[in-house]
Amino acid sequence: MTARITVVTGTGTGVGKTIATAALAVRARRHGSVTVVKPVQTGIGPGHPDERADVDVVHALAECATQEYTCLPDPLAPDTAARLLGLDLPPVSEYADRIRVLAEFEQQVIVEGSGGLLVRLDHDGGTLLDLSAELSATHEVDVLVVVSPGLGTLNHTELTVNALRTRGLEPRGLLIGAWPSDPGLAEKCNLLDLPRGTGVPVLARIPDGAGELTASAFADAVDGWFTESRS
């Protein structure tokens, strides 16, 4: 069995990647086994008692298996957070190897990145873009980009999509990570302009606050956020 691998990246920090990842995991779980992988988590540990790891949020909402490979306490880019503590980070190639092994036992693996696409995940400059490209050499990889709905999103989204295309990776779709209950003019226009400017469809609008739902309510609502049926 060879798993389909989905990589979830974002146009930056705080755009709703984790909740979007949970939504994807709920849908994937209906078709078989799924594990969500967070290669690197930052901002968790001593000194941050109120913060929850992204895999814990996903597990609570999607009730699926999760794995976290590296965790660092400071809320910084992984390379920076590790250097401040004098710690070594595994190279991106090691994360790719672990994900490939996992893919031998699962029907789908969903990989959630840290911050944006070009955030450094190791000390050699390896990024989620590099990880995605490496995985695509051996597996079918779908890349989904989580975007914000408001001002600035068009520029950030086009930069992210263009960076993926430079490595031969065509994103499957955009997910709006926190769609407001009362969208303004910018949000309404961006809903049309995001696919027009990037050539990539908007596959979902995930409501702002969806992460506060119970697991059962989240699962019941998730299909209504997507514009197509493919998980």
Secondary structure by P-SEA (a helix, b strand, c coil): cccbbbbbbcccccccaaaaaaaaaaaaaaacbbbbbbcccccccccccccccaaaaaaaaccbbbbbcccccccccaaaaaaaaccccccaaaaaaaaaaaaacccbbbbbbccccccccccccccaaaaaaaaaaccbbbbbbbbbcccaaaaaaaaaaaaaaaacccccccccccccccccaaaaaaaaaaaaacccccccccccccccccaaaaaaccccccccccc
